[in-house]
Amino acid sequence: MIERQNYLRVNEYLTYLKEVMQLSQSSVERYRFYLRHLLLWAGGVHFNNAQKIRPALPKHLSLTSGKTEEKPLAACTQKKILDTSRRFFNWTKSKYPKEFSDLTSAWIDTLRLIRQPQKTVEHVYVSEEEVRKLIAIPANESDLALMRDKAAAAFLFLSGMRGSAFVTLPLAALDLEKMTVLQWPELGVHTKNGTKATTFLFNIPDLLVPIRRWDSFIRTQVPKTARWYAPIKNIWGEQNISEEMPGKNRLNALEKRIRRMFALAKLPYKSPHKFRHGNAVYGLLHAKTVADYKAVSMNLMHESIKTTDSTYAPMISSDVQTRITNLSQANTKNSDPELERYLNSLGNEALGKALILIAERLIK
């Protein structure tokens, strides 16, 4: 049984997030999901006595099952629930100090993820070569759905877009000549937290081929307001482009079609979001300067490089050994034994004069 006053305070907080903090409805619903765990944990106990509940919230979440009974809630989900709960309690204590007088700031600060031994995690992403295998699947000229899906696979990789944004992208938001993608909510693109940004496609010529082909075709079939990943109707074996706006389950439809493509290519299935991971890995591995790294981060619509680094750096850890080895080899190749012997024969005074002469020459 849920304590009624707790339920009312949670609803009030969600209203505050929407009306005062101007969060989107999708974000509010996400916070509702997190706070639902808090309500279930507290049960019939008023939040003012939350610090007396056992097991404590962090421990309770570590024992809570996730989507399946076999596995607990993911650590990232537990962290989001705890972070949201901490912000909620700080808000309630600030707004209703008398009602929550027993709720101490010290206890609120304990709502943090329980430290656990690090586990080896397999970082999954779609590689450039896997995309090539997907777009190489044989297809009939009349198979519009497969033509579209090949273009989608290449587009997801080259753009790094989230699936929810991609399936809501109108033709008007894409300019292949400039390689730009307008991820603008006012154009109907469903971005995370309603963020607006102009992003760009990686210029990999062979992967652009199916994109250009589909783009040229779809623009002759529907208006610019229609979705680039357009719905296709199959009537008596004949496929036709539908001008109808996709429904709420469009992302699920994309996932099913991507799954079918992986099966046709005889590859292990990877979700649409893994194309975004592949985009990030490709970008970071090809970044040569901090400015390049920052560009990749901005193109992923991350708030900062820190977000990019914490999310995707582990995926390119296998590249560290190669780079470190190359650095050591480069040092060995660039060394000159005769020059080293000569410099070793010089005294400190002679070395000092040599450095001055070298510096003067470099300036010239």
C-alpha positions as CSV (number, residue, x, y, z in Angstrom):
1,M,0.0,0.0,0.0
2,I,1.3,3.4,-1.0
3,E,1.2,6.3,1.6
4,R,-1.2,8.8,0.0
5,Q,0.8,11.9,1.1
6,N,3.9,10.4,-0.6
7,Y,2.0,9.9,-3.8
8,L,0.7,13.5,-3.7
9,R,4.2,14.9,-3.1
10,V,5.6,13.0,-6.0
11,N,2.9,14.2,-8.3
12,E,3.5,17.7,-7.1
13,Y,7.2,17.4,-7.9
14,L,6.5,16.1,-11.4
15,T,4.2,19.1,-12.0
16,Y,7.0,21.3,-10.8
17,L,9.5,19.7,-13.2
18,K,7.1,20.2,-16.1
19,E,5.7,23.7,-15.4
20,V,8.6,25.4,-13.6
21,M,11.7,23.6,-14.9
22,Q,10.1,23.3,-18.4
23,L,11.0,19.6,-18.9
24,S,9.4,17.8,-21.8
25,Q,6.6,15.3,-21.2
26,S,8.8,12.4,-22.1
27,S,11.4,13.5,-19.5
28,V,8.7,13.9,-16.9
29,E,7.4,10.4,-17.6
30,R,11.0,9.1,-17.2
31,Y,11.2,10.7,-13.8
32,R,7.8,9.3,-12.9
33,F,9.2,5.8,-13.6
34,Y,12.2,6.4,-11.3
35,L,10.1,7.8,-8.5
36,R,7.7,4.9,-8.8
37,H,10.5,2.7,-7.4
38,L,10.8,5.2,-4.5
39,L,7.1,5.0,-3.7
40,L,7.1,1.2,-3.8
41,W,10.1,1.1,-1.5
42,A,8.5,3.4,1.1
43,G,5.1,1.6,0.9
44,G,2.9,2.9,3.7
45,V,5.7,4.8,5.5
46,H,5.7,8.6,5.2
47,F,8.8,10.0,3.5
48,N,9.6,11.9,6.6
49,N,10.5,8.5,8.2
50,A,12.3,7.2,5.2
51,Q,15.6,7.0,7.0
52,K,14.2,4.3,9.3
53,I,13.1,2.0,6.4
54,R,15.2,-1.2,6.0
55,P,16.7,-2.2,3.8
56,A,17.8,1.3,2.8
57,L,16.9,2.4,-0.7
58,P,20.3,1.7,-2.3
59,K,20.3,-1.9,-0.9
60,H,16.7,-2.4,-1.9
61,L,17.4,-1.4,-5.5
62,S,20.4,-3.7,-5.7
63,L,18.0,-6.6,-4.8
64,T,15.2,-5.5,-7.2
65,S,14.7,-7.4,-10.4
66,G,14.8,-5.7,-13.7
67,K,12.7,-6.5,-16.8
68,T,13.3,-10.2,-16.2
69,E,13.3,-12.0,-12.9
70,E,16.8,-13.4,-13.7
71,K,18.7,-10.2,-13.6
72,P,18.6,-7.2,-11.1
73,L,18.1,-3.6,-12.2
74,A,21.0,-2.3,-14.3
75,A,23.5,-0.3,-12.3
76,C,22.8,2.8,-14.5
77,T,19.1,2.5,-13.8
78,Q,19.7,2.2,-10.1
79,K,21.9,5.3,-10.2
80,K,19.2,7.3,-12.1
81,I,16.6,6.3,-9.5
82,L,18.9,7.3,-6.6
83,D,19.9,10.6,-8.2
84,T,16.2,11.4,-8.9
85,S,15.2,10.5,-5.3
86,R,18.0,12.6,-3.9
87,R,16.8,15.6,-5.9
88,F,13.2,14.9,-5.0
89,F,14.0,14.8,-1.2
90,N,16.0,18.0,-1.4
91,W,13.1,19.7,-3.1
92,T,10.5,18.5,-0.6
93,K,12.7,19.4,2.4
94,S,13.2,22.8,1.0
95,K,9.5,23.4,0.3
96,Y,8.0,21.7,3.3
97,P,10.7,22.0,6.1
98,K,8.2,21.2,8.9
99,E,6.7,18.2,7.3
100,F,10.1,16.7,6.5
101,S,11.9,17.9,9.7
102,D,13.2,14.4,10.5
103,L,14.7,14.0,7.0
104,T,18.3,15.1,7.4
105,S,20.5,16.3,4.6
106,A,23.2,13.8,5.7
107,W,20.8,10.9,5.1
108,I,19.6,12.3,1.7
109,D,23.3,12.3,0.7
110,T,23.6,8.6,1.4
111,L,21.2,7.8,-1.6
112,R,24.0,6.7,-3.8
113,L,24.8,3.6,-5.8
114,I,26.4,0.8,-3.7
115,R,30.0,0.3,-4.7
116,Q,30.3,-3.0,-6.5
117,P,33.2,-4.9,-7.9
118,Q,33.8,-4.0,-11.5
119,K,32.6,-6.6,-14.0
120,T,34.0,-7.2,-17.5
121,V,31.5,-5.7,-19.9
122,E,31.4,-6.4,-23.6
123,H,31.1,-3.1,-25.4
124,V,28.8,-3.7,-28.4
125,Y,28.6,-1.4,-31.4
126,V,28.1,-1.7,-35.1
127,S,31.3,-1.5,-37.1
128,E,31.9,0.2,-40.4
129,E,32.4,-3.3,-42.0
130,E,29.2,-4.6,-40.6
131,V,27.3,-1.7,-42.2
132,R,28.9,-2.6,-45.5
133,K,27.7,-6.2,-45.2
134,L,24.2,-4.9,-44.4
135,I,24.0,-2.6,-47.4
136,A,25.4,-5.4,-49.6
137,I,22.4,-7.7,-49.0
138,P,21.0,-8.7,-52.5
139,A,17.6,-7.2,-53.2
140,N,15.1,-6.9,-56.0
141,E,14.5,-3.4,-57.6
142,S,10.9,-3.6,-56.5
143,D,11.8,-4.2,-52.8
144,L,11.3,-0.6,-51.6
145,A,11.4,-1.7,-48.0
146,L,14.8,-3.2,-48.2
147,M,16.1,-0.2,-50.2
148,R,14.9,2.0,-47.4
149,D,16.3,-0.2,-44.7
150,K,19.8,-0.3,-46.3
151,A,19.7,3.5,-46.4
152,A,18.6,3.6,-42.8
153,A,21.5,1.3,-41.6
154,A,24.0,3.6,-43.4
155,F,22.3,6.7,-42.2
156,L,22.2,5.6,-38.5
157,F,25.9,4.9,-38.6
158,L,27.0,8.0,-40.5
159,S,24.8,10.4,-38.4
160,G,24.9,8.8,-35.0
161,M,21.3,9.8,-34.5
162,R,19.1,8.2,-31.8
163,G,16.5,5.9,-33.3
164,S,13.6,8.0,-32.0
165,A,15.0,11.1,-33.7
166,F,15.7,9.2,-36.9
167,V,12.2,7.8,-37.4
168,T,10.7,11.3,-37.0
169,L,13.1,13.0,-39.3
170,P,11.3,14.9,-42.2
171,L,12.8,15.2,-45.6
172,A,13.0,19.0,-45.1
173,A,15.5,18.4,-42.3
174,L,18.1,16.6,-44.5
175,D,20.5,18.3,-46.9
176,L,22.8,15.7,-48.5
177,E,24.7,18.3,-50.5
178,K,25.9,20.0,-47.3
179,M,25.8,16.7,-45.3
180,T,23.7,18.4,-42.6
181,V,20.8,17.0,-40.5
182,L,18.5,19.5,-38.7
183,Q,17.6,17.8,-35.5
184,W,15.1,20.5,-34.6
185,P,12.1,19.7,-32.5
186,E,10.1,22.4,-34.3
187,L,10.4,20.3,-37.5
188,G,9.0,17.3,-35.6
189,V,12.2,15.6,-34.8
190,H,11.9,13.8,-31.4
191,T,15.3,14.5,-29.8
192,K,16.3,13.7,-26.2
193,N,15.0,16.3,-23.8
194,G,13.9,18.4,-26.8
195,T,17.5,19.4,-27.6
196,K,18.0,21.3,-30.8
197,A,21.1,20.9,-32.9
198,T,22.4,20.9,-36.5
199,T,24.5,17.8,-37.0
200,F,26.5,16.3,-39.8
201,L,27.1,13.0,-41.6
202,F,30.5,11.3,-41.8
203,N,31.8,11.4,-45.4
204,I,32.3,7.8,-46.2
205,P,31.5,7.6,-50.0
206,D,30.4,3.9,-50.3
207,L,28.1,4.2,-47.3
208,L,26.5,7.3,-48.7
209,V,25.5,5.5,-51.9
210,P,22.3,3.8,-50.5
211,I,21.4,7.0,-48.6
212,R,21.6,9.1,-51.8
213,R,19.7,6.5,-53.8
214,W,16.8,6.4,-51.3
215,D,16.8,10.1,-50.8
216,S,16.5,10.7,-54.6
217,F,13.6,8.2,-54.8
218,I,11.6,9.3,-51.7
219,R,11.6,13.0,-52.6
220,T,9.7,12.1,-55.8
221,Q,7.1,10.3,-53.9
222,V,6.1,12.4,-50.8
223,P,6.2,16.1,-49.7
224,K,9.1,17.5,-47.7
225,T,7.1,17.3,-44.5
226,A,6.9,13.5,-44.8
227,R,9.3,11.3,-42.8
228,W,12.5,10.2,-44.5
229,Y,12.1,6.7,-43.1
230,A,8.7,6.5,-44.7
231,P,6.1,3.8,-44.0
232,I,5.6,1.3,-46.8
233,K,2.4,-0.5,-47.6
234,N,2.3,-3.9,-49.1
235,I,-0.8,-4.6,-51.1
236,W,-1.1,-7.8,-53.0
237,G,2.7,-8.1,-53.1
238,E,3.2,-4.6,-54.5
239,Q,5.0,-2.1,-52.2
240,N,4.0,1.6,-52.2
241,I,5.1,4.6,-50.1
242,S,2.6,5.8,-47.6
243,E,2.1,9.5,-47.0
244,E,0.6,8.8,-43.6
245,M,2.5,10.0,-40.5
246,P,4.1,7.1,-38.6
247,G,2.5,6.1,-35.3
248,K,4.0,6.0,-31.8
249,N,5.4,2.5,-32.4
250,R,7.6,3.6,-35.3
251,L,10.8,2.9,-33.4
252,N,9.7,-0.7,-32.8
253,A,9.1,-1.1,-36.5
254,L,12.6,0.1,-37.2
255,E,14.0,-2.4,-34.7
256,K,12.1,-5.2,-36.4
257,R,13.4,-4.2,-39.8
258,I,17.0,-3.9,-38.6
259,R,16.7,-7.3,-37.0
260,R,15.6,-8.7,-40.3
261,M,18.6,-7.2,-42.1
262,F,21.1,-8.7,-39.6
263,A,19.5,-12.1,-40.2
264,L,19.7,-11.7,-44.0
265,A,23.4,-10.7,-43.6
266,K,24.0,-13.6,-41.2
267,L,25.3,-11.3,-38.6
268,P,24.5,-11.2,-34.8
269,Y,21.7,-8.7,-34.2
270,K,22.5,-5.3,-32.9
271,S,19.9,-2.7,-32.0
272,P,19.5,0.7,-33.8
273,H,21.2,2.4,-30.9
274,K,24.4,0.3,-31.5
275,F,24.8,2.2,-34.8
276,R,25.1,5.4,-32.7
277,H,27.8,3.6,-30.7
278,G,29.5,2.7,-33.9
279,N,29.4,6.3,-35.1
280,A,31.0,7.5,-31.9
281,V,33.8,4.8,-32.0
282,Y,34.5,5.6,-35.6
283,G,34.7,9.3,-34.9
284,L,36.9,9.0,-31.7
285,L,39.3,6.6,-33.4
286,H,39.8,9.0,-36.3
287,A,40.0,12.2,-34.1
288,K,43.6,13.5,-34.2
289,T,43.2,16.6,-32.1
290,V,41.2,17.8,-29.1
291,A,39.1,19.9,-31.6
292,D,38.3,16.7,-33.5
293,Y,37.2,15.0,-30.3
294,K,35.1,18.0,-29.4
295,A,33.4,17.9,-32.8
296,V,32.5,14.3,-32.4
297,S,31.0,15.1,-29.0
298,M,29.0,18.0,-30.3
299,N,27.7,15.9,-33.3
300,L,26.4,13.3,-30.8
301,M,24.6,16.2,-29.1
302,H,26.4,15.7,-25.8
303,E,26.5,18.5,-23.3
304,S,30.2,18.1,-22.8
305,I,33.3,16.0,-23.8
306,K,33.0,14.4,-20.4
307,T,29.8,12.8,-21.4
308,T,31.3,11.4,-24.6
309,D,34.4,10.2,-22.8
310,S,32.6,8.4,-20.0
311,T,30.2,6.7,-22.4
312,Y,32.4,5.8,-25.3
313,A,36.0,5.8,-24.2
314,P,35.7,2.2,-22.8
315,M,34.7,1.1,-26.3
316,I,37.9,2.2,-27.8
317,S,40.1,0.9,-25.0
318,S,41.3,-1.9,-27.3
319,D,42.9,0.8,-29.4
320,V,45.0,2.0,-26.5
321,Q,47.6,-0.8,-26.8
322,T,48.0,-0.2,-30.5
323,R,48.6,3.5,-30.0
324,I,51.0,3.1,-27.1
325,T,52.9,0.5,-29.1
326,N,53.1,2.8,-32.1
327,L,54.3,5.6,-29.9
328,S,57.2,3.5,-28.5
329,Q,58.0,2.3,-32.0
330,A,58.0,5.8,-33.3
331,N,60.5,6.9,-30.7
332,T,62.7,4.0,-31.6
333,K,62.5,4.7,-35.4
334,N,63.3,8.4,-34.9
335,S,66.3,7.8,-32.7
336,D,69.8,8.4,-34.3
337,P,72.5,6.3,-32.5
338,E,75.4,8.4,-33.9
339,L,73.7,11.6,-32.8
340,E,73.0,10.2,-29.4
341,R,76.7,9.1,-29.0
342,Y,77.9,12.6,-30.1
343,L,75.5,14.4,-27.6
344,N,76.6,12.1,-24.8
345,S,80.2,13.1,-25.4
346,L,79.5,16.7,-24.9
347,G,79.7,18.4,-21.5
348,N,77.0,20.4,-19.9
349,E,78.5,23.7,-21.1
350,A,78.7,22.5,-24.7
351,L,75.1,21.1,-24.6
352,G,73.9,24.5,-23.4
353,K,75.5,26.3,-26.3
354,A,74.1,23.7,-28.7
355,L,70.6,24.2,-27.4
356,I,70.9,28.0,-27.9
357,L,72.1,27.5,-31.5
358,I,69.2,25.0,-32.2
359,A,66.7,27.4,-30.8
360,E,68.0,30.3,-32.9
361,R,67.8,28.2,-36.1
362,L,64.2,27.1,-35.3
363,I,63.2,30.7,-34.8
364,K,64.6,31.6,-38.3
